Amino acid sequence: MSRRHRIVAAAWLALAILLAVLLWRSWQGPDIFYHLAIGREVVATGSPEPPDRVLVEQPAYRNIYWIFQVVVYGVWKAAGPTGVSALFGVLWLAIAVVWVRTTGANHHPVVGPPLALAALLVVQVRFDLRPEVVSYLLLAVQIERLVRWRPARDAWLPTAAAFALTEALWVNVHGYYVLGPALVAARLTAAVAGREEATAVRRLAGLLAVTAAATLASPLGPGAWRFAATLAVFLRDMGGEIAEFGPPTGAFLSLWAVWVFWALWLATLVAAGRLLVRRRLGFFAAALAAGALALSASSFRNLPLLVLLGAPLWRDVLDAGWPDAPPHGASRWRRLASLAAASTAAAALAGAGWVVGGGFYASLRSDARFGVTLPAHAYPLRAAAYLERHGARGRIFNSAADGGYLELAFPELRVCMDSRYVEAAVVRRYFAALTDPAAFARLDAELGFDAVLLRIVDSGRPAVALLRDPDWELVWADLHRALWVRRDGPLAGRWPPAGLALAGGEDLSDPVNGLAAIQWTAIAVEVGDRDLVLEVLDQIGRSPAIPSFVIQYALQLGLATGDREVFDRGRAMVPRMVARAPEHRMAVERLLGQR
């Protein structure tokens, strides 16, 4: 093996290492737990659509994910979070291998490794544990087959069988299955437009029929298509209200990974235009590239589609512009290939170290961390420990982000909502209850909650209202969540008060924890209960790092009420103050000067 080949091989190995460390990360997304809970019920009942115990009903929901749920639940039972993370790691590795085969990036040492690095940085923003990852794999497999299959010459039956099997699996895994027939239709249109042999056109038409028929291989039959249409309408209606459904613009532009996406998006557009001018752009690659550009630009959750649907275009680009053995300037080309590969290897290894050290996720303002863990801010681990001690039952209002975890941990607990969002009107009513005390009161009057578990950062106003309401008793709280029980409800007395536990050892200089500490202080001040204020300040004040806004709220309250003890509590925290901006520190200093 020559020196150049060793450097190129090192680049691909470094990219594999970066992929591995990015995948070995803490859990963040809420969806995986409701899928695990439903998977358990599918196994127990033998039905792909088991009875739903969520209090806020969405009649339009149909469970098209059941195969994914059963498989992931089986892995969870056998190996827990580590096993599930390993399963997703294998899926993403398979996606990477298929993508490299489709683009031929491994045969182009100058452009291939840098292109793969850019693609990895784009798709990593969607490394959550979701069924759409299986969709990405099946999509990549079908694209790769359509790119490499020569319908006029190669056997038809193996390809037809492969598409029938992948599509039958896909329709029982995720709503992106609708892309399967669209891919074959695009390839058929390309054959007609390119005046390919009649045999090729007939075989592609037959493949389209087989693929479309396989989409009916679901317990829902044609109902799977109706549900896909329901999801499309929901995504359109809620695009501006759920961040990931909206385009990767606005606040997303503060993330450097999104700028990498837009750079790759622009490069894809320019590459398509260049091939079009040179009349070397096939219809199939053009159609998929157009879909990649449109879908990824319209929704943050679709960013990986730029990479996957753009693969045939990049195959054409690489084949057109970077031949394996140029007839002239071979020595210069070899030096360029070595430089590109070495630079990519260095960047990938540096990135892997950055991920392990935590700086990568901090730079993206992500709550993720290296290592497979379930963070307390993301999941109600401590609340679950309280519920397990005292018996989890009854009807509970909760954040949808906590719903799936509670469903899986406590089958007898009737949760209000999990993160299945299907019907816009229902979801908006529920979202309003999370932030508006009046909307919560209306939902409570309708559903009759026995308990309430709130994520403090998301539901400050309802928390204030519940603390003031004599009908509700605060029985437990940590830095991120608080639990109330209805005083005259069936759980009164069964769930004894355990007080506040805000000093759980969290690093308050970490924004995800610091924001919760700030919110608790603001809630205590808003409630107007002096004892609560002092207790919150006492517990938060045990941290070696105190957010400046906590101190600011304490000083403002002490000055406004003339309460020297509250003011002094705030002043005592100043040496440990963490300020995110100079003006935040100056605000505290001005308040200190008023005393």
C-alpha positions in Angstrom: 0.0 0.0 0.0 1.4 3.4 -1.0 1.8 6.3 1.4 -1.1 8.1 -0.3 -3.4 5.0 0.1 -2.4 4.8 3.8 -3.3 8.5 4.3 -6.7 8.0 2.6 -7.4 4.9 4.6 -6.6 6.9 7.8 -9.1 9.6 6.7 -11.9 7.0 6.4 -10.9 5.4 9.7 -10.9 8.9 11.4 -14.4 9.5 10.0 -15.6 6.2 11.4 -14.2 7.1 14.8 -16.0 10.5 14.7 -19.2 8.8 13.7 -18.9 6.3 16.6 -18.2 9.0 19.3 -21.1 11.1 18.0 -23.5 8.2 18.2 -22.3 7.2 21.7 -24.2 10.0 23.4 -26.6 10.7 26.1 -30.3 10.3 25.4 -32.3 13.5 24.9 -35.4 13.0 22.8 -38.7 12.0 24.4 -40.1 9.9 21.5 -38.1 6.7 22.2 -39.9 6.1 25.5 -43.5 6.2 24.1 -42.3 3.9 21.4 -40.9 1.5 24.0 -44.2 1.7 26.0 -46.3 1.0 23.0 -43.9 -1.8 22.0 -44.5 -3.4 25.3 -48.3 -3.2 24.8 -48.0 -4.6 21.2 -46.1 -7.6 22.6 -48.6 -8.0 25.5 -51.8 -7.7 23.5 -50.6 -9.2 20.1 -52.2 -6.2 18.4 -50.2 -3.5 16.4 -52.7 -1.0 17.8 -53.2 -1.7 21.5 -55.6 0.4 23.6 -54.3 3.9 24.3 -54.4 5.1 27.9 -53.3 8.7 27.2 -55.9 11.1 28.6 -55.7 13.6 25.8 -57.0 11.6 22.8 -56.0 12.1 19.2 -58.4 9.8 17.3 -56.5 10.4 14.0 -53.4 8.6 15.4 -52.7 5.2 13.9 -49.7 3.1 14.9 -47.7 2.6 11.8 -44.5 2.1 13.9 -45.2 -1.2 15.4 -42.4 -3.3 14.0 -39.9 -0.7 15.1 -41.5 -0.6 18.5 -41.4 -4.4 19.0 -37.8 -4.7 18.0 -36.6 -1.7 20.1 -38.5 -2.9 23.1 -37.0 -6.3 22.8 -33.5 -4.8 22.7 -34.4 -2.6 25.7 -35.5 -5.6 27.7 -32.4 -7.5 26.8 -29.7 -4.8 27.1 -31.3 -1.5 28.4 -30.2 1.9 27.1 -26.7 0.7 26.1 -28.3 -2.0 23.8 -30.7 0.5 22.2 -27.9 3.0 21.6 -25.8 0.2 20.0 -28.7 -0.8 17.8 -29.0 2.8 16.5 -25.3 2.9 16.1 -25.4 -0.1 13.8 -28.2 1.5 11.8 -26.3 4.7 11.3 -23.2 2.8 10.3 -25.2 0.9 7.7 -26.5 4.2 6.4 -23.0 5.5 6.1 -21.8 2.4 4.2 -24.7 2.5 1.8 -24.2 6.3 1.2 -20.5 5.8 0.4 -21.4 3.0 -2.0 -24.0 5.2 -3.7 -21.8 8.3 -4.1 -18.6 6.3 -4.8 -16.9 8.8 -2.4 -14.4 6.1 -1.4 -13.0 6.1 -5.0 -12.4 9.8 -5.0 -9.7 10.7 -2.4 -9.6 14.4 -3.1 -13.3 15.2 -2.7 -14.7 12.0 -1.1 -13.4 12.3 2.5 -14.2 16.0 2.9 -17.7 15.5 1.4 -18.3 12.6 3.9 -17.2 14.8 6.8 -19.6 17.6 5.7 -22.4 15.0 5.3 -21.7 13.6 8.8 -21.8 17.1 10.4 -25.2 17.7 8.8 -26.9 14.4 9.7 -25.6 14.4 13.3 -28.1 17.0 14.3 -30.7 14.2 13.9 -29.0 11.5 15.9 -31.9 11.2 18.2 -33.4 7.7 18.8 -36.3 7.8 16.4 -37.9 5.4 14.0 -37.0 7.7 11.1 -33.5 6.4 11.4 -34.8 3.1 10.0 -36.5 5.2 7.3 -33.1 6.7 6.4 -31.5 3.2 6.0 -34.4 1.9 3.8 -34.3 5.1 1.8 -30.6 4.8 1.3 -30.8 1.1 0.3 -33.5 1.8 -2.3 -31.6 4.7 -3.8 -28.4 2.7 -4.0 -30.3 -0.1 -5.8 -31.9 2.2 -8.3 -28.5 3.9 -9.0 -26.7 0.6 -9.6 -29.4 -1.5 -11.2 -29.5 -1.6 -15.0 -33.1 -2.6 -15.7 -32.6 -3.5 -19.4 -29.8 -6.0 -18.5 -29.9 -7.0 -14.9 -32.4 -9.5 -13.5 -35.7 -8.0 -12.5 -36.9 -10.5 -9.9 -34.2 -9.9 -7.3 -34.7 -6.2 -7.4 -38.5 -6.5 -7.3 -38.2 -8.8 -4.3 -35.8 -6.4 -2.5 -38.2 -3.5 -3.0 -41.2 -5.5 -2.0 -39.5 -6.6 1.2 -38.1 -3.1 2.1 -41.3 -1.4 1.4 -43.4 -3.9 3.4 -41.1 -3.3 6.3 -41.0 0.4 5.8 -44.8 0.9 5.9 -44.8 -0.7 9.4 -41.9 1.5 10.7 -42.3 5.1 9.7 -44.3 7.5 7.5 -41.4 8.2 5.2 -42.4 5.0 3.4 -44.3 7.2 0.9 -40.8 8.0 -0.6 -40.4 4.5 -1.8 -42.9 4.6 -4.7 -41.8 8.2 -5.4 -38.2 7.0 -5.9 -39.3 4.3 -8.4 -41.6 6.7 -10.2 -38.7 9.2 -10.6 -36.5 6.4 -12.0 -39.3 5.3 -14.4 -39.8 8.9 -15.5 -36.1 9.2 -16.1 -36.2 6.0 -18.3 -39.0 7.4 -20.4 -37.4 10.9 -20.7 -34.1 9.4 -21.5 -35.6 7.1 -24.1 -34.2 4.0 -22.5 -35.0 0.6 -24.0 -38.6 -0.6 -23.9 -37.5 -3.5 -21.6 -36.1 -1.0 -19.1 -39.4 1.0 -19.1 -41.5 -2.1 -18.7 -39.4 -3.5 -15.8 -39.4 -0.1 -14.0 -43.2 0.1 -14.4 -43.5 -3.4 -13.0 -41.2 -2.4 -10.1 -43.4 0.6 -9.4 -46.5 -1.6 -9.3 -44.7 -4.0 -6.9 -43.5 -1.2 -4.6 -46.9 0.5 -4.5 -48.6 -2.8 -3.7 -46.1 -3.5 -0.9 -47.3 -0.3 0.9 -50.5 -2.1 1.6 -48.7 -4.8 3.6 -49.8 -3.2 6.8 -52.5 -4.0 9.3 -54.0 -0.7 8.4 -54.1 -1.4 4.6 -54.9 1.8 2.8 -55.3 3.5 6.2 -51.6 3.8 6.3 -51.8 6.3 3.4 -54.6 8.2 5.1 -52.4 8.5 8.2 -49.5 9.7 6.2 -51.7 12.4 4.7 -52.8 13.3 8.3 -49.2 13.7 9.3 -48.4 15.9 6.3 -51.3 18.2 7.2 -50.2 18.3 10.8 -46.6 19.2 9.8 -47.9 21.9 7.5 -50.2 23.4 10.2 -47.7 23.2 13.1 -44.5 24.2 11.2 -44.3 27.5 13.0 -45.1 26.2 16.5 -42.8 23.2 16.8 -39.2 24.2 16.1 -38.1 21.1 14.3 -41.0 21.3 11.9 -39.9 24.7 10.7 -37.1 25.6 8.3 -33.5 25.7 9.4 -33.4 29.5 9.5 -34.0 32.1 12.2 -32.6 31.0 15.5 -31.2 27.8 13.9 -28.7 30.1 12.1 -26.9 30.7 15.4 -25.6 27.0 15.2 -22.5 26.4 13.1 -23.7 23.0 12.1 -26.7 24.6 10.3 -24.2 26.8 8.4 -22.4 23.6 7.3 -25.8 22.4 6.1 -26.4 25.5 4.1 -22.9 25.3 2.6 -23.6 21.7 1.5 -27.0 22.8 0.3 -25.5 25.6 -1.8 -22.8 23.2 -3.1 -25.5 20.7 -4.1 -27.4 23.4 -6.0 -24.2 24.7 -7.7 -23.2 21.1 -8.6 -26.6 20.4 -10.1 -26.5 23.6 -12.1 -23.0 22.8 -13.4 -23.9 19.3 -14.5 -27.1 20.6 -16.1 -25.1 23.2 -18.1 -22.7 20.4 -19.2 -25.7 18.2 -20.0 -24.4 15.5 -17.7 -27.2 15.6 -15.2 -29.5 12.6 -15.4 -33.2 13.0 -14.7 -33.2 10.7 -11.7 -30.3 12.4 -10.0 -31.9 15.8 -10.8 -35.3 14.8 -9.4 -33.8 13.5 -6.2 -31.5 16.5 -5.8 -34.6 18.8 -6.3 -36.4 16.9 -3.6 -33.3 17.0 -1.3 -33.0 20.8 -1.7 -36.7 21.5 -1.2 -37.4 19.1 1.7 -34.3 20.0 3.7 -34.8 23.7 3.3 -38.4 23.5 4.4 -37.9 21.6 7.7 -35.1 21.2 10.2 -36.1 17.6 10.8 -35.4 16.9 7.1 -31.7 17.9 7.1 -30.5 14.3 6.6 -32.6 14.1 3.4 -30.2 16.6 1.7 -27.4 14.0 2.2 -29.4 10.9 1.3 -31.5 12.2 -1.6 -28.5 14.1 -2.9 -26.3 11.0 -3.1 -26.9 10.2 -6.9 -26.1 13.8 -7.8 -22.8 13.7 -5.9 -22.0 10.4 -7.6 -22.4 12.1 -11.0 -20.3 15.1 -9.7 -17.5 13.0 -8.5 -17.4 10.9 -11.7 -17.5 13.9 -13.9 -14.9 16.0 -12.1 -12.4 13.8 -10.2 -11.3 10.7 -12.2 -9.3 8.1 -10.4 -6.2 8.3 -12.5 -5.9 11.7 -14.4 -3.9 11.4 -17.6 -2.0 14.6 -16.8 -0.7 16.1 -13.6 -0.8 12.7 -11.8 1.9 13.8 -9.3 0.1 17.0 -8.4 -3.2 15.1 -8.1 -1.5 12.6 -5.7 -0.2 15.4 -3.5 -3.7 17.0 -3.5 -5.3 13.7 -2.6 -2.9 13.2 0.3 -3.4 16.7 1.5 -7.3 16.4 1.4 -7.2 13.1 3.1 -4.8 14.2 5.8 -6.7 17.4 6.5 -10.0 15.4 6.8 -8.3 12.8 9.1 -7.0 15.6 11.3 -10.3 17.4 11.4 -12.3 14.2 12.2 -9.9 13.2 15.0 -9.9 16.7 16.4 -13.7 16.6 16.3 -13.8 13.2 18.0 -11.7 14.7 20.9 -13.9 17.7 21.0 -17.0 15.5 21.3 -15.5 13.4 24.1 -14.4 16.6 25.9 -17.8 18.1 25.8 -16.9 21.2 23.7 -18.6 20.0 20.6 -22.1 19.9 22.2 -21.5 23.1 24.1 -20.7 24.9 20.8 -24.1 23.8 19.5 -25.9 24.7 22.7 -27.0 21.0 22.8 -27.9 19.2 26.0 -26.3 16.0 24.7 -23.1 14.7 26.2 -20.6 11.9 25.2 -21.6 8.6 26.8 -24.8 6.6 27.0 -26.7 8.1 30.0 -30.3 9.3 30.8 -29.9 12.8 32.1 -32.1 14.0 34.9 -33.1 17.2 33.1 -34.3 15.2 30.0 -36.3 12.5 31.8 -38.2 12.5 35.1 -35.8 10.0 36.8 -36.1 11.5 40.3 -39.9 12.0 40.1 -40.2 8.4 39.1 -38.3 7.4 42.2 -40.8 9.3 44.3 -43.7 7.7 42.4 -42.3 4.3 42.8 -41.9 4.6 46.5 -45.5 5.8 47.0 -47.4 4.1 44.2 -47.9 5.5 40.8 -51.5 5.6 39.9 -54.3 8.0 39.0 -54.6 10.7 36.3 -51.7 13.0 36.0 -51.1 16.2 33.9 -47.6 16.2 32.6 -45.2 17.6 30.0 -45.5 15.5 26.8 -41.7 15.2 27.0 -42.1 13.2 30.2 -45.2 11.2 29.1 -43.4 8.3 27.3 -41.1 7.7 30.2 -44.0 7.7 32.7 -46.0 5.3 30.5 -43.2 2.9 30.3 -42.3 3.0 34.0 -45.8 3.0 35.4 -48.5 1.2 33.3 -51.1 2.0 35.9 -50.6 5.8 35.7 -52.8 7.6 33.2 -50.7 10.3 31.7 -52.2 13.3 30.1 -50.0 13.4 27.0 -46.9 12.0 25.4 -45.0 13.3 22.4 -47.2 11.8 19.7 -48.5 14.9 17.9 -51.0 14.3 15.2 -54.0 16.7 15.4 -53.2 20.4 15.5 -56.2 21.6 17.4 -55.8 19.0 20.1 -52.0 19.7 20.4 -52.5 23.4 20.6 -55.1 23.0 23.4 -52.6 20.9 25.3 -49.7 23.3 24.6 -51.8 26.1 26.0 -52.4 24.2 29.2 -48.6 23.9 29.7 -48.1 27.6 29.8 -51.5 29.3 30.6 -53.1 28.6 34.0 -56.6 29.4 32.6 -56.1 26.8 29.8 -54.9 24.3 32.4 -57.9 24.9 34.5 -60.2 24.2 31.6 -58.4 21.0 30.7 -58.5 20.0 34.4 -62.2 20.6 34.6 -62.7 18.3 31.6 -60.3 15.5 32.5 -60.1 15.7 36.3 -56.4 15.3 37.2 -55.3 13.8 40.4 -51.8 15.1 40.2 -49.6 17.4 38.2 -46.0 17.0 37.2 -44.5 20.1 35.5 -41.1 20.8 33.9 -40.3 24.0 35.6 -38.6 25.7 32.7 -41.6 25.1 30.4 -44.4 25.8 32.8 -43.5 28.7 35.1 -47.0 30.4 35.1 -49.0 27.2 35.9 -46.4 26.4 38.7 -47.1 29.8 40.2 -50.9 29.3 40.0 -50.7 25.8 41.6 -48.5 27.1 44.4 -51.1 29.7 45.2 -54.1 27.3 44.8 -55.3 25.8 48.1 -56.7 22.9 46.2 -53.3 21.6 45.3 -50.4 20.6 47.5 -46.7 20.5 46.4 -45.4 17.1 47.5 -42.1 16.9 45.7 -39.7 19.0 43.6 -36.2 18.9 42.2 -34.3 21.4 40.1 -36.2 20.5 36.9 -39.6 19.3 38.0 -42.3 19.7 40.6 -45.2 17.4 41.6 -48.5 18.5 43.0 -51.4 16.3 44.3 -55.1 17.4 44.6 -55.8 17.8 48.3 -59.3 16.3 48.1 -58.4 13.7 45.4 -57.8 9.9 45.7 -54.0 10.4 46.1 -54.2 12.8 49.0 -52.3 11.3 51.9 -50.9 8.5 49.7 -48.3 10.9 48.3 -46.7 12.6 51.4 -44.9 15.9 51.1 -41.2 15.5 50.5 -40.2 19.1 50.2 -37.8 20.8 47.8 -34.7 19.1 46.6 -33.2 21.7 44.4 -29.6 21.1 45.4 -29.0 17.8 43.6 -25.4 18.4 42.7 -26.1 19.9 39.2 -23.6 22.3 37.8 -25.6 25.6 37.5 -23.0 27.0 35.1 -24.4 24.6 32.6 -27.3 26.5 30.8 -29.8 23.6 31.1 -29.4 23.6 34.9 -28.9 27.4 35.3 -32.1 28.2 33.5 -34.0 25.9 35.8 -32.5 27.6 38.9 -33.4 31.0 37.5 -37.0 29.8 36.8 -37.3 28.5 40.4 -36.2 31.8 41.8 -38.6 33.7 39.6 -41.5 31.5 40.6 -40.7 31.9 44.3 -40.6 35.7 43.9 -43.8 35.7 41.9 -45.7 33.6 44.4 -44.7 36.1 47.1 -44.1 33.4 49.8 -41.0 34.6 51.8 -40.3 31.2 53.3 -40.3 29.7 49.8 -38.0 32.4 48.5 -35.5 31.8 51.4 -35.7 28.0 50.9 -35.1 28.3 47.1 -32.2 30.8 47.7 -30.7 28.5 50.4 -30.7 25.4 48.2 -29.6 27.1 45.0 -27.0 29.0 47.0 -25.2 25.7 47.8 -23.9 25.5 44.2 -20.4 26.7 43.5 -21.7 28.6 40.5 -24.8 30.8 40.7 -26.5 32.3 37.6 -26.5 36.1 37.8 -30.3 36.3 37.3 -30.8 34.3 40.6 -28.8 36.9 42.4 -30.5 39.8 40.6 -34.0 38.5 41.5 -32.9 38.2 45.2 -31.4 41.7 45.3 -34.5 43.2 43.6 -36.9 41.6 46.0 -34.8 42.6 49.0 -34.7 46.2 47.9 -38.4 46.3 46.9 -39.6 44.9 50.2 -36.9 46.1 52.5 -36.1 42.6 53.4 -32.5 42.6 54.5 -32.2 38.9 54.9 -33.3 38.2 51.3 -30.9 40.9 50.0 -28.0 39.5 52.1 -28.7 36.0 50.7 -28.3 37.4 47.2 -25.2 39.4 48.0 -23.6 36.4 49.6 -23.8 34.6 46.2 -22.0 37.3 44.2 -18.5 35.8 44.5 -19.8 32.7 42.8 -21.8 34.5 40.2 -21.8 33.3 36.6 -22.9 36.0 34.1 -23.6 35.1 30.5 -23.1 38.7 29.3 -21.3 41.8 30.7 -24.6 43.6 31.0 -25.9 40.9 33.3 -23.0 41.4 35.7 -23.5 45.2 35.5 -27.2 44.8 36.5 -26.2 43.0 39.7 -23.5 45.6 40.5 -26.0 48.4 40.1 -28.4 46.7 42.5 -25.6 46.2 45.0 -24.8 49.9 44.8 -28.4 50.8 45.8 -28.0 49.3 49.2 
